[in-house]
């Protein structure tokens, strides 16, 4: 399929943020993301069957996998740094002391200012800890999306006997 230049009129602030966020989060260009949106929209409007949406689902799956890998690497990096500075366990205990539920992280946004203000150690460590917790929440979101896609893929493979679950190359 040939690609050509087309003109779209988009609010400057939205375009600037979009151009920054897409490659940062998904390792692809803003144009590729817009094309993916457009394909999905066209397929939905035309009432395409699930098989016809496979390419957009594959793109979503690849995006989710790439984002998950990126988040996990960043989590590992921050955790390693906090452990090397020997503040990881202290920050964890302090967070629980001020009321943060580490199982859900629901109150993170509300408790972050208190954590920064009351943390007796280096403020940079508190900010890194908050960033780590935000990444944990992001990881949970991406994992939920991956699970949803993988379950959908498994059910579509299982319901269609002509599809191969394992590529013939293996």
C-alpha positions in Angstrom: 0.0 0.0 0.0 1.5 3.4 -1.0 1.8 6.1 1.5 1.3 9.7 0.5 1.2 13.0 2.4 -2.2 14.3 3.5 -3.0 17.5 5.3 -5.0 17.4 8.6 -5.8 20.5 10.6 -5.3 19.7 14.3 -5.0 21.9 17.3 -1.3 22.8 17.7 -1.1 21.9 21.4 -2.8 18.5 20.9 -0.5 17.7 17.9 2.6 18.7 19.9 1.7 16.5 22.9 0.6 13.7 20.6 3.9 13.8 18.6 5.8 13.7 21.9 3.8 11.0 23.6 3.4 8.4 20.9 7.0 7.7 20.1 7.9 7.9 23.9 5.2 5.3 24.8 4.9 3.1 21.8 8.2 3.2 19.8 6.4 4.3 16.6 5.6 7.5 14.8 2.6 9.7 15.4 1.6 9.1 11.7 1.6 5.3 12.3 -0.6 5.7 15.4 -3.1 8.0 13.5 -3.2 5.4 10.6 -3.9 2.7 13.2 -6.8 4.8 14.7 -8.1 5.3 11.2 -8.0 1.6 10.3 -9.8 0.7 13.5 -12.4 3.3 12.9 -13.0 2.3 9.3 -13.3 -1.4 10.3 -15.8 -0.5 13.0 -17.9 1.6 10.7 -17.9 -1.0 8.0 -18.8 -3.7 10.6 -15.9 -5.9 9.8 -15.7 -9.3 11.3 -13.2 -10.1 14.1 -10.8 -11.7 11.5 -10.7 -8.4 9.6 -9.7 -6.6 12.7 -6.8 -8.9 13.3 -4.2 -6.5 12.0 -5.3 -3.7 14.3 -5.5 -6.1 17.2 -1.9 -7.3 16.3 -0.8 -3.7 16.3 -2.4 -3.1 19.7 -0.8 -6.2 21.0 2.6 -5.2 19.8 2.1 -1.7 21.3 1.1 -3.2 24.6 4.1 -5.6 24.7 6.5 -2.8 23.8 5.1 -0.6 26.5 5.1 -3.4 29.1 8.8 -4.1 28.3 9.7 -0.4 28.6 7.8 0.0 31.9 9.4 -3.1 33.4 12.9 -1.9 32.4 12.3 1.5 34.0 10.8 -0.1 37.1 13.9 -2.3 37.5 16.2 0.7 37.0 14.5 2.8 39.7 14.2 -0.1 42.1 17.8 -0.9 41.7 18.8 2.7 42.3 16.7 3.0 45.5 18.0 -0.3 46.8 21.6 0.8 46.2 20.9 4.0 48.1 19.4 1.7 50.8 16.1 3.7 51.0 13.7 1.3 49.2 12.5 -0.5 52.3 12.4 2.8 54.3 10.3 4.4 51.7 8.0 1.4 51.5 7.5 1.4 55.3 7.0 5.2 55.4 4.4 5.0 52.6 2.4 2.4 54.5 2.8 4.5 57.7 1.1 7.5 56.0 -1.7 5.3 54.7 -0.7 4.2 51.3 -2.2 0.8 50.3 0.6 -0.9 48.4 -1.8 -3.5 47.1 -3.9 -1.0 45.2 -2.0 2.3 45.2 -5.5 4.0 45.0 -4.5 6.9 47.2 -1.1 7.6 45.6 -2.2 10.9 44.1 -3.5 12.2 47.3 -0.7 10.9 49.5 2.2 11.9 47.2 2.4 15.5 48.5 2.4 14.2 52.1 5.1 11.7 51.3 7.3 14.4 49.8 6.8 16.8 52.6 7.2 14.4 55.5 10.0 12.3 54.1 13.1 13.0 56.2 15.5 11.7 53.6 16.7 13.1 50.3 13.7 14.5 48.3 15.0 13.0 45.1 14.5 9.6 46.6 10.9 10.4 47.5 10.3 11.6 43.9 11.9 8.4 42.5 9.7 6.3 44.8 6.6 8.1 43.6 7.7 7.6 40.0 8.2 3.9 40.8 4.7 3.5 42.2 3.2 5.4 39.2 5.0 3.0 36.9 3.7 0.0 39.0 0.2 1.3 38.3 1.0 1.7 34.6 2.4 -1.8 34.5 -0.9 -3.2 36.0 -2.9 -1.3 33.4 -0.7 -2.7 30.5 -0.8 -6.2 31.9 -4.6 -6.0 32.1 -4.7 -4.9 28.4 -2.2 -7.7 27.5 -4.3 -10.3 29.3 -7.5 -9.0 27.5 -5.8 -9.2 24.1 -4.3 -12.7 24.8 -7.5 -14.1 26.0 -9.3 -12.7 23.0 -6.7 -14.2 20.7 -6.8 -17.5 22.4 -10.6 -17.7 22.1 -10.6 -16.7 18.5 -8.0 -19.3 17.7 -9.9 -21.9 19.6 -13.2 -21.1 17.9 -11.8 -21.3 14.4 -10.3 -24.7 13.5 -8.7 -23.4 10.3 -6.4 -21.1 12.3 -3.1 -22.6 13.5 -2.3 -21.9 17.1 1.5 -22.5 16.5 3.3 -21.3 13.4 4.4 -24.0 11.1 8.0 -22.8 11.4 8.2 -24.1 15.0 
